[in-house]
Amino acid sequence: MSIDNIEFLASRESNARTYARNIPKVLSQGSGIHVLDSEGRQYIDCLACAGALPLGHNHSFVQERVIRFLQSGQLQQALDLATPAKLHFVEALFKALPKSFAEQAKVQFCGPSGADAVEAALKLFKTATGRRPILVFHGAYHGMTIGTLGMMGNLSPKQAISGMPAEVQFLPYPYIFRSPFGDQVDALETERLSLALLENVLTDPESGVGKPAMVLLEAIQGEGGCIPASANWLQQVREITARHQVPLVIDEIQTGIGRSGDMFAFEHAGITPDAILLSKAIGGGYPLSLLLYHEQYDQWKPGAHAGTFRGNQIALVSGAATLEFIQREGLLQHVHKVGEELRQGFVQLKDRYPCIGDVRGRGLMLGVELVDPEGKPDAMGHPAAAAALASAVKKACLEEGLIIETGGRHGAVLRFLPPLVIKSEDVHEILDRLDRVLGKQIFANFPHQFPMNVLEAQA
C-alpha cells in the first residue's frame, strides 16, 4: 500500500474522525513550526496538535532527552510507581507552579487525556465537599467523555447521548463580542451581569441549584471560540467562590505551559485557584494529564482514581525538558512579543476586511471571528456568523500552506495555536498567507464591498 493511499485510511477509519477531514494529507515529517506532506509540500502549522506541541515538531532539546531516556534502560511504563523520570518531572513541575499554589499543592497523575483530569476533578471535589452540583459556563469545553460532555457548551456532540451527569448548571461567560445579555451591553456590564448571576445562584434559596462541589472554568475558552476572560472577571469569580467556600477549578489543558504568555493563563489575574487541570503541552508532545489541587481536598481513598498509563514515563521526560527549555530560554517573554505582533497583524486585516468581526486572545492563543457583513443580526442583535466563509478560508489556507483550525459559535472563528518557538518572520508569513486567502474569499463572496486595488496588489 502506498503512503499516499489516504483514501484507504479514510475508508477504514471511524466516522468520528475530525482533523483528518479538514487536512486530507499524509503529514510525513515535521520540524519546529513546519510540517511536510508525503508529496514534499511544506506547511506552517498553526494548530500544533491542538496546542500539545509547545516547542513544535521534533524539537532538538526535547528529542535529545527522550532518546537518552529510551537508551538508559529505565522503566518505560511504571503505573504510578516512583521512578527517576517521575521524581525529576514533579520537581520541575512544582518549580513552574505559582508559589502561592505550589506550597500546598498535591498532584494526581491521570490517564493520558485531558478529559481524564476533568473526570478526576469531578470525583475529587464531589468526595471532598459531599456536594453534587457543578457550575460551568456557556462555551465550555472540558473533554469528550460522557462525564465531560455533560459540562460542554456545544450542543452538537451531546444530542445523541444520554446518561450524562445531572446537576450541571451553565452560567454566561463574559463573551464580549457576543454578549449573552445583548448587543447593547458593553464589556464592563457584561462582566458585572455574569458575576451577579453567579452570586445569585450561590445565594438565592429559590435558584433551584444546590451549593456546588466546584466551579469549573477556562481562563481563555479554546473550542468555545478563543474567548479570554479579563483579570477583573477572574478576580471577582475567585472572590465570590472563596467567600462561599466553593472550590474554583481552572482548566488549563489548552492554555497552560506558556500558551498565553504566562505559564498559566490565570496568572495574569493574580489569583490562586483551588485546582488546576493540565494536559496537552505539559507532556511536551507526549500524552500526559494532571490534576493539581490544594491539599485540604485530598480526601479521597487510595485507588479512587487510577489508570494504567497515568504517569507516562516518556511524557514525564519530555514534559520536564519542555519546562526547562521554556524557563531557560525566556520563552514566556518571547510569546508575549510575537503573540502581540500576530494579534496586531490580525487587527490590521480587520481594518481592511469587513468580514472580520473580532480579533481576540492572549499570547499565541488567538481567534479571528468572521461575520457576514450583509447578514441579518440575530435576535440578540449580534452580527450574523460567517460559518461557511470560515470553513472556506480554512480550506484555502491549507492550499496556501497554512494549517489552522476553526471553532466557536457556528464554527466561525479562525483559531491560531502555533508553537511557542515561532519567530517574527514566521508571523509575517502567516499574515501574508491569510491576507491572500481572505482577499480571494471575500472577493468571491462580497465583490461589491471589496476594493479591487487590494486584490490587484496581491496578484
KEZASE-898787 format. One record per residue (C-alpha): x, y, z; residue number from 1; residue in one letter. Coordinates in nm, 3 decimals. Layout:
// residues N
east, north, up, torlo, dofi
X, Y, Z, NUM, A $
...
//
This chain:
// residues 459
east, north, up, torlo, dofi
0.000, 0.000, 0.000, 1, M $
0.136, 0.342, -0.094, 2, S $
0.198, 0.601, 0.175, 3, I $
-0.021, 0.831, -0.030, 4, D $
-0.319, 0.599, -0.013, 5, N $
-0.513, 0.830, 0.216, 6, I $
-0.841, 0.715, 0.062, 7, E $
-0.780, 0.367, 0.206, 8, F $
-0.725, 0.514, 0.552, 9, L $
-1.038, 0.727, 0.528, 10, A $
-1.242, 0.425, 0.423, 11, S $
-1.128, 0.226, 0.728, 12, R $
-1.112, 0.493, 0.996, 13, E $
-1.406, 0.580, 1.219, 14, S $
-1.669, 0.824, 1.102, 15, N $
-1.594, 1.018, 1.420, 16, A $
-1.254, 1.132, 1.289, 17, R $
-1.216, 1.508, 1.297, 18, T $
-0.899, 1.689, 1.190, 19, Y $
-0.827, 1.436, 0.918, 20, A $
-1.139, 1.552, 0.733, 21, R $
-1.009, 1.907, 0.702, 22, N $
-0.646, 1.816, 0.641, 23, I $
-0.664, 1.532, 0.385, 24, P $
-0.289, 1.497, 0.362, 25, K $
-0.032, 1.242, 0.475, 26, V $
0.187, 1.455, 0.701, 27, L $
0.513, 1.269, 0.699, 28, S $
0.771, 1.496, 0.863, 29, Q $
0.787, 1.793, 1.096, 30, G $
1.044, 2.039, 1.226, 31, S $
0.962, 2.333, 1.450, 32, G $
0.660, 2.515, 1.315, 33, I $
0.670, 2.336, 0.978, 34, H $
0.535, 2.004, 0.855, 35, V $
0.583, 1.828, 0.523, 36, L $
0.330, 1.611, 0.346, 37, D $
0.416, 1.294, 0.153, 38, S $
0.447, 1.497, -0.168, 39, E $
0.713, 1.721, -0.012, 40, G $
0.493, 2.027, 0.030, 41, R $
0.566, 2.239, 0.337, 42, Q $
0.305, 2.394, 0.570, 43, Y $
0.320, 2.638, 0.860, 44, I $
0.149, 2.455, 1.145, 45, D $
-0.074, 2.692, 1.345, 46, C $
-0.255, 2.400, 1.507, 47, L $
0.042, 2.235, 1.686, 48, A $
-0.159, 1.925, 1.773, 49, C $
-0.430, 2.141, 1.934, 50, A $
-0.162, 2.310, 2.143, 51, G $
0.007, 1.988, 2.259, 52, A $
0.338, 2.073, 2.084, 53, L $
0.458, 2.385, 2.268, 54, P $
0.806, 2.366, 2.115, 55, L $
0.686, 2.244, 1.777, 56, G $
0.772, 1.925, 1.594, 57, H $
1.084, 1.725, 1.686, 58, N $
1.243, 1.995, 1.896, 59, H $
1.609, 1.901, 1.939, 60, S $
1.624, 1.975, 2.313, 61, F $
1.325, 1.753, 2.393, 62, V $
1.423, 1.491, 2.136, 63, Q $
1.771, 1.450, 2.286, 64, E $
1.628, 1.398, 2.636, 65, R $
1.377, 1.140, 2.513, 66, V $
1.638, 0.945, 2.312, 67, I $
1.874, 0.945, 2.610, 68, R $
1.592, 0.811, 2.829, 69, F $
1.496, 0.538, 2.582, 70, L $
1.856, 0.417, 2.573, 71, Q $
1.905, 0.434, 2.951, 72, S $
1.740, 0.107, 3.049, 73, G $
1.494, 0.284, 3.277, 74, Q $
1.135, 0.160, 3.308, 75, L $
0.926, 0.253, 3.005, 76, Q $
0.593, 0.203, 3.186, 77, Q $
0.552, 0.205, 3.562, 78, A $
0.186, 0.268, 3.659, 79, L $
0.214, 0.529, 3.935, 80, D $
0.535, 0.392, 4.089, 81, L $
0.828, 0.617, 4.174, 82, A $
1.092, 0.640, 3.901, 83, T $
1.380, 0.881, 3.830, 84, P $
1.175, 1.032, 3.546, 85, A $
0.878, 1.092, 3.775, 86, K $
1.087, 1.245, 4.053, 87, L $
1.258, 1.484, 3.811, 88, H $
0.928, 1.581, 3.648, 89, F $
0.749, 1.657, 3.976, 90, V $
1.039, 1.872, 4.087, 91, E $
1.031, 2.069, 3.759, 92, A $
0.652, 2.098, 3.772, 93, L $
0.639, 2.238, 4.122, 94, F $
0.909, 2.494, 4.036, 95, K $
0.692, 2.611, 3.745, 96, A $
0.376, 2.648, 3.954, 97, L $
0.292, 2.982, 4.116, 98, P $
0.447, 2.979, 4.462, 99, K $
0.118, 3.056, 4.636, 100, S $
-0.032, 2.742, 4.480, 101, F $
0.269, 2.510, 4.493, 102, A $
0.324, 2.547, 4.867, 103, E $
0.009, 2.350, 4.947, 104, Q $
-0.046, 2.154, 4.628, 105, A $
-0.094, 1.784, 4.562, 106, K $
-0.070, 1.620, 4.220, 107, V $
-0.276, 1.331, 4.083, 108, Q $
-0.140, 1.165, 3.770, 109, F $
-0.436, 1.082, 3.548, 110, C $
-0.488, 0.881, 3.231, 111, G $
-0.329, 1.023, 2.917, 112, P $
-0.612, 1.254, 2.803, 113, S $
-0.715, 1.589, 2.946, 114, G $
-1.069, 1.462, 2.987, 115, A $
-0.944, 1.215, 3.246, 116, D $
-0.809, 1.501, 3.457, 117, A $
-1.153, 1.663, 3.443, 118, V $
-1.314, 1.333, 3.544, 119, E $
-1.070, 1.312, 3.835, 120, A $
-1.166, 1.662, 3.947, 121, A $
-1.533, 1.567, 3.938, 122, L $
-1.468, 1.270, 4.165, 123, K $
-1.233, 1.451, 4.399, 124, L $
-1.445, 1.757, 4.468, 125, F $
-1.769, 1.565, 4.499, 126, K $
-1.592, 1.341, 4.750, 127, T $
-1.425, 1.625, 4.942, 128, A $
-1.729, 1.855, 4.963, 129, T $
-2.007, 1.597, 4.981, 130, G $
-2.193, 1.805, 4.723, 131, R $
-2.321, 1.716, 4.375, 132, R $
-2.393, 2.025, 4.158, 133, P $
-2.125, 2.160, 3.922, 134, I $
-2.119, 2.512, 3.780, 135, L $
-1.969, 2.563, 3.433, 136, V $
-2.002, 2.828, 3.164, 137, F $
-2.155, 2.873, 2.821, 138, H $
-1.898, 2.788, 2.555, 139, G $
-1.713, 2.547, 2.783, 140, A $
-1.507, 2.257, 2.650, 141, Y $
-1.365, 2.008, 2.901, 142, H $
-1.345, 1.683, 2.701, 143, G $
-1.547, 1.422, 2.514, 144, M $
-1.616, 1.151, 2.772, 145, T $
-1.972, 1.105, 2.897, 146, I $
-1.891, 1.293, 3.215, 147, G $
-1.717, 1.583, 3.045, 148, T $
-1.977, 1.608, 2.767, 149, L $
-2.223, 1.695, 3.041, 150, G $
-2.015, 2.008, 3.104, 151, M $
-1.974, 2.105, 2.737, 152, M $
-2.137, 2.414, 2.594, 153, G $
-2.155, 2.287, 2.236, 154, N $
-2.484, 2.101, 2.192, 155, L $
-2.395, 1.906, 1.878, 156, S $
-2.184, 1.623, 2.031, 157, P $
-2.437, 1.580, 2.313, 158, K $
-2.759, 1.538, 2.119, 159, Q $
-2.733, 1.163, 2.052, 160, A $
-2.611, 1.078, 2.402, 161, I $
-2.800, 1.005, 2.722, 162, S $
-2.675, 0.928, 3.071, 163, G $
-2.466, 1.240, 3.118, 164, M $
-2.423, 1.371, 3.474, 165, P $
-2.717, 1.558, 3.620, 166, A $
-2.689, 1.872, 3.830, 167, E $
-2.458, 2.057, 3.590, 168, V $
-2.559, 2.422, 3.563, 169, Q $
-2.438, 2.663, 3.295, 170, F $
-2.376, 3.034, 3.350, 171, L $
-2.291, 3.310, 3.098, 172, P $
-1.922, 3.352, 3.018, 173, Y $
-1.806, 3.712, 2.953, 174, P $
-1.802, 3.681, 2.574, 175, Y $
-1.769, 4.050, 2.495, 176, I $
-1.817, 4.040, 2.117, 177, F $
-2.143, 3.845, 2.153, 178, R $
-2.256, 3.949, 2.498, 179, S $
-2.505, 3.695, 2.635, 180, P $
-2.705, 3.996, 2.755, 181, F $
-2.748, 4.154, 2.411, 182, G $
-2.559, 4.380, 2.174, 183, D $
-2.633, 4.696, 2.375, 184, Q $
-2.438, 4.567, 2.675, 185, V $
-2.071, 4.671, 2.689, 186, D $
-1.775, 4.478, 2.827, 187, A $
-1.793, 4.604, 3.186, 188, L $
-2.167, 4.548, 3.211, 189, E $
-2.136, 4.201, 3.056, 190, T $
-1.885, 4.109, 3.325, 191, E $
-2.094, 4.265, 3.601, 192, R $
-2.408, 4.078, 3.500, 193, L $
-2.219, 3.749, 3.462, 194, S $
-2.079, 3.788, 3.813, 195, L $
-2.419, 3.890, 3.951, 196, A $
-2.573, 3.570, 3.815, 197, L $
-2.300, 3.361, 3.977, 198, L $
-2.356, 3.538, 4.308, 199, E $
-2.731, 3.493, 4.278, 200, N $
-2.707, 3.118, 4.207, 201, V $
-2.495, 3.078, 4.520, 202, L $
-2.721, 3.286, 4.747, 203, T $
-3.082, 3.268, 4.623, 204, D $
-3.274, 2.995, 4.811, 205, P $
-3.508, 2.976, 4.510, 206, E $
-3.231, 2.944, 4.250, 207, S $
-3.301, 2.573, 4.212, 208, G $
-2.928, 2.500, 4.235, 209, V $
-2.772, 2.344, 4.542, 210, G $
-2.434, 2.454, 4.672, 211, K $
-2.186, 2.326, 4.412, 212, P $
-1.897, 2.088, 4.453, 213, A $
-1.693, 2.315, 4.227, 214, M $
-1.695, 2.597, 3.974, 215, V $
-1.505, 2.490, 3.661, 216, L $
-1.384, 2.741, 3.402, 217, L $
-1.128, 2.816, 3.132, 218, E $
-0.933, 3.142, 3.171, 219, A $
-0.936, 3.154, 2.790, 220, I $
-1.205, 2.945, 2.628, 221, Q $
-1.049, 2.743, 2.347, 222, G $
-1.301, 2.542, 2.148, 223, E $
-1.566, 2.794, 2.252, 224, G $
-1.401, 3.049, 2.022, 225, G $
-1.076, 3.170, 2.182, 226, C $
-1.251, 3.395, 2.433, 227, I $
-1.028, 3.545, 2.705, 228, P $
-1.162, 3.634, 3.047, 229, A $
-1.036, 3.961, 3.188, 230, S $
-0.824, 3.980, 3.502, 231, A $
-1.108, 4.164, 3.676, 232, N $
-1.364, 3.893, 3.600, 233, W $
-1.134, 3.616, 3.717, 234, L $
-1.054, 3.808, 4.035, 235, Q $
-1.422, 3.856, 4.111, 236, Q $
-1.504, 3.490, 4.042, 237, V $
-1.225, 3.394, 4.281, 238, R $
-1.359, 3.632, 4.547, 239, E $
-1.716, 3.501, 4.514, 240, I $
-1.619, 3.134, 4.520, 241, T $
-1.383, 3.181, 4.814, 242, A $
-1.645, 3.371, 5.013, 243, R $
-1.898, 3.093, 4.957, 244, H $
-1.639, 2.820, 5.017, 245, Q $
-1.684, 2.672, 4.670, 246, V $
-1.371, 2.524, 4.509, 247, P $
-1.256, 2.705, 4.195, 248, L $
-1.106, 2.468, 3.936, 249, V $
-0.933, 2.618, 3.633, 250, I $
-0.898, 2.409, 3.319, 251, D $
-0.553, 2.492, 3.180, 252, E $
-0.545, 2.191, 2.948, 253, I $
-0.504, 2.405, 2.637, 254, Q $
-0.388, 2.733, 2.790, 255, T $
-0.122, 2.603, 3.029, 256, G $
0.256, 2.591, 2.987, 257, I $
0.315, 2.926, 2.822, 258, G $
0.040, 2.939, 2.562, 259, R $
-0.099, 3.273, 2.688, 260, S $
0.242, 3.430, 2.755, 261, G $
0.219, 3.333, 3.122, 262, D $
0.299, 2.983, 3.239, 263, M $
-0.071, 2.952, 3.328, 264, F $
-0.344, 3.170, 3.181, 265, A $
-0.500, 3.257, 3.519, 266, F $
-0.175, 3.413, 3.643, 267, E $
-0.237, 3.750, 3.479, 268, H $
-0.523, 3.795, 3.727, 269, A $
-0.300, 3.727, 4.028, 270, G $
-0.538, 3.469, 4.173, 271, I $
-0.484, 3.131, 4.336, 272, T $
-0.737, 2.865, 4.234, 273, P $
-0.816, 2.553, 4.434, 274, D $
-0.720, 2.322, 4.147, 275, A $
-0.555, 2.330, 3.805, 276, I $
-0.611, 2.080, 3.523, 277, L $
-0.322, 2.016, 3.284, 278, L $
-0.265, 1.808, 2.973, 279, S $
-0.155, 1.876, 2.613, 280, K $
0.162, 2.091, 2.645, 281, A $
0.261, 1.959, 2.988, 282, I $
0.367, 1.632, 2.821, 283, G $
0.594, 1.811, 2.575, 284, G $
0.428, 1.633, 2.283, 285, G $
0.353, 1.302, 2.459, 286, Y $
0.026, 1.204, 2.635, 287, P $
0.002, 1.318, 2.997, 288, L $
-0.265, 1.474, 3.218, 289, S $
-0.261, 1.601, 3.572, 290, L $
-0.494, 1.723, 3.843, 291, L $
-0.323, 1.961, 4.085, 292, L $
-0.517, 2.072, 4.391, 293, Y $
-0.494, 2.222, 4.740, 294, H $
-0.403, 1.960, 4.996, 295, E $
-0.715, 2.030, 5.207, 296, Q $
-0.921, 1.849, 4.942, 297, Y $
-0.706, 1.536, 4.943, 298, D $
-0.986, 1.333, 5.098, 299, Q $
-1.039, 1.050, 4.851, 300, W $
-0.924, 0.699, 4.928, 301, K $
-0.639, 0.501, 4.767, 302, P $
-0.746, 0.378, 4.424, 303, G $
-1.027, 0.634, 4.395, 304, A $
-0.884, 0.735, 4.058, 305, H $
-0.643, 0.512, 3.866, 306, A $
-0.535, 0.411, 3.518, 307, G $
-0.264, 0.200, 3.359, 308, T $
-0.093, 0.479, 3.167, 309, F $
-0.104, 0.756, 3.429, 310, R $
0.242, 0.898, 3.462, 311, G $
0.354, 0.811, 3.107, 312, N $
0.732, 0.785, 3.153, 313, Q $
0.828, 0.929, 2.814, 314, I $
0.590, 1.221, 2.870, 315, A $
0.745, 1.284, 3.210, 316, L $
1.085, 1.315, 3.046, 317, V $
0.966, 1.533, 2.757, 318, S $
0.746, 1.742, 2.988, 319, G $
1.034, 1.816, 3.225, 320, A $
1.256, 1.905, 2.929, 321, A $
0.990, 2.139, 2.790, 322, T $
0.951, 2.320, 3.122, 323, L $
1.329, 2.356, 3.148, 324, E $
1.359, 2.494, 2.795, 325, F $
1.074, 2.743, 2.837, 326, I $
1.226, 2.885, 3.154, 327, Q $
1.590, 2.872, 3.044, 328, R $
1.524, 3.046, 2.711, 329, E $
1.283, 3.310, 2.846, 330, G $
1.012, 3.179, 2.616, 331, L $
0.725, 3.344, 2.805, 332, L $
0.853, 3.691, 2.719, 333, Q $
0.900, 3.574, 2.361, 334, H $
0.538, 3.456, 2.345, 335, V $
0.418, 3.795, 2.467, 336, H $
0.622, 3.969, 2.196, 337, K $
0.543, 3.755, 1.892, 338, V $
0.185, 3.699, 2.009, 339, G $
0.128, 4.073, 2.012, 340, E $
0.286, 4.102, 1.666, 341, E $
0.043, 3.840, 1.535, 342, L $
-0.256, 3.997, 1.710, 343, R $
-0.172, 4.343, 1.573, 344, Q $
-0.142, 4.192, 1.226, 345, G $
-0.491, 4.048, 1.260, 346, F $
-0.619, 4.388, 1.376, 347, V $
-0.476, 4.547, 1.063, 348, Q $
-0.650, 4.284, 0.850, 349, L $
-0.973, 4.360, 1.038, 350, K $
-0.943, 4.724, 0.931, 351, D $
-0.934, 4.609, 0.569, 352, R $
-1.185, 4.326, 0.565, 353, Y $
-1.541, 4.386, 0.688, 354, P $
-1.589, 4.012, 0.735, 355, C $
-1.357, 4.018, 1.038, 356, I $
-1.583, 4.097, 1.329, 357, G $
-1.343, 4.048, 1.618, 358, D $
-0.979, 3.974, 1.699, 359, V $
-0.906, 3.840, 2.046, 360, R $
-0.692, 3.620, 2.265, 361, G $
-0.365, 3.640, 2.453, 362, R $
-0.014, 3.530, 2.369, 363, G $
-0.021, 3.264, 2.099, 364, L $
-0.383, 3.163, 2.154, 365, M $
-0.563, 3.393, 1.913, 366, L $
-0.901, 3.394, 1.742, 367, G $
-1.035, 3.583, 1.440, 368, V $
-1.414, 3.576, 1.430, 369, E $
-1.572, 3.606, 1.085, 370, L $
-1.911, 3.763, 1.029, 371, V $
-2.140, 3.814, 0.731, 372, D $
-2.144, 4.193, 0.679, 373, P $
-2.462, 4.157, 0.475, 374, E $
-2.635, 3.908, 0.706, 375, G $
-2.925, 3.980, 0.934, 376, K $
-2.832, 4.023, 1.302, 377, P $
-2.967, 3.756, 1.535, 378, D $
-3.237, 3.811, 1.796, 379, A $
-2.974, 3.941, 2.041, 380, M $
-2.855, 4.199, 1.790, 381, G $
-2.527, 4.022, 1.721, 382, H $
-2.384, 4.011, 1.367, 383, P $
-2.451, 3.702, 1.160, 384, A $
-2.179, 3.439, 1.195, 385, A $
-1.999, 3.355, 0.869, 386, A $
-1.966, 2.981, 0.920, 387, A $
-1.942, 2.887, 0.552, 388, A $
-1.683, 3.158, 0.491, 389, L $
-1.471, 3.041, 0.785, 390, A $
-1.479, 2.687, 0.651, 391, S $
-1.378, 2.808, 0.305, 392, A $
-1.096, 3.019, 0.450, 393, V $
-0.963, 2.722, 0.648, 394, K $
-0.962, 2.505, 0.337, 395, K $
-0.799, 2.776, 0.126, 396, A $
-0.536, 2.834, 0.395, 397, C $
-0.432, 2.471, 0.363, 398, L $
-0.379, 2.522, -0.009, 399, E $
-0.166, 2.826, 0.079, 400, E $
0.047, 2.611, 0.307, 401, G $
-0.109, 2.728, 0.634, 402, L $
-0.274, 2.488, 0.880, 403, I $
-0.534, 2.649, 1.105, 404, I $
-0.850, 2.536, 1.284, 405, E $
-1.197, 2.680, 1.330, 406, T $
-1.416, 2.682, 1.638, 407, G $
-1.657, 2.894, 1.835, 408, G $
-2.022, 2.962, 1.766, 409, R $
-2.120, 2.806, 1.433, 410, H $
-1.751, 2.732, 1.365, 411, G $
-1.699, 3.092, 1.254, 412, A $
-1.377, 3.163, 1.447, 413, V $
-1.036, 3.109, 1.284, 414, L $
-0.810, 2.975, 1.559, 415, R $
-0.431, 3.013, 1.576, 416, F $
-0.223, 2.798, 1.813, 417, L $
0.129, 2.799, 1.662, 418, P $
0.426, 2.653, 1.852, 419, P $
0.572, 2.891, 2.110, 420, L $
0.905, 2.898, 1.922, 421, V $
0.755, 3.088, 1.629, 422, I $
0.967, 3.382, 1.506, 423, K $
0.874, 3.729, 1.384, 424, S $
0.945, 3.633, 1.024, 425, E $
0.706, 3.339, 1.064, 426, D $
0.440, 3.580, 1.191, 427, V $
0.475, 3.792, 0.879, 428, H $
0.445, 3.486, 0.656, 429, E $
0.131, 3.371, 0.838, 430, I $
-0.026, 3.715, 0.795, 431, L $
0.069, 3.732, 0.427, 432, D $
-0.085, 3.392, 0.355, 433, R $
-0.402, 3.471, 0.548, 434, L $
-0.425, 3.806, 0.370, 435, D $
-0.410, 3.636, 0.029, 436, R $
-0.676, 3.385, 0.129, 437, V $
-0.909, 3.647, 0.272, 438, L $
-0.870, 3.864, -0.034, 439, G $
-0.972, 3.587, -0.269, 440, K $
-1.252, 3.454, -0.050, 441, Q $
-1.404, 3.795, 0.025, 442, I $
-1.385, 3.896, -0.338, 443, F $
-1.565, 3.574, -0.429, 444, A $
-1.838, 3.626, -0.169, 445, N $
-1.874, 4.005, -0.144, 446, F $
-1.725, 4.151, -0.465, 447, P $
-1.906, 4.485, -0.442, 448, H $
-1.759, 4.551, -0.096, 449, Q $
-1.406, 4.458, -0.190, 450, F $
-1.153, 4.718, -0.309, 451, P $
-1.016, 4.591, -0.640, 452, M $
-0.679, 4.756, -0.584, 453, N $
-0.615, 4.526, -0.288, 454, V $
-0.669, 4.214, -0.498, 455, L $
-0.452, 4.359, -0.773, 456, E $
-0.177, 4.429, -0.518, 457, A $
-0.187, 4.066, -0.410, 458, Q $
-0.161, 3.932, -0.762, 459, A $
//
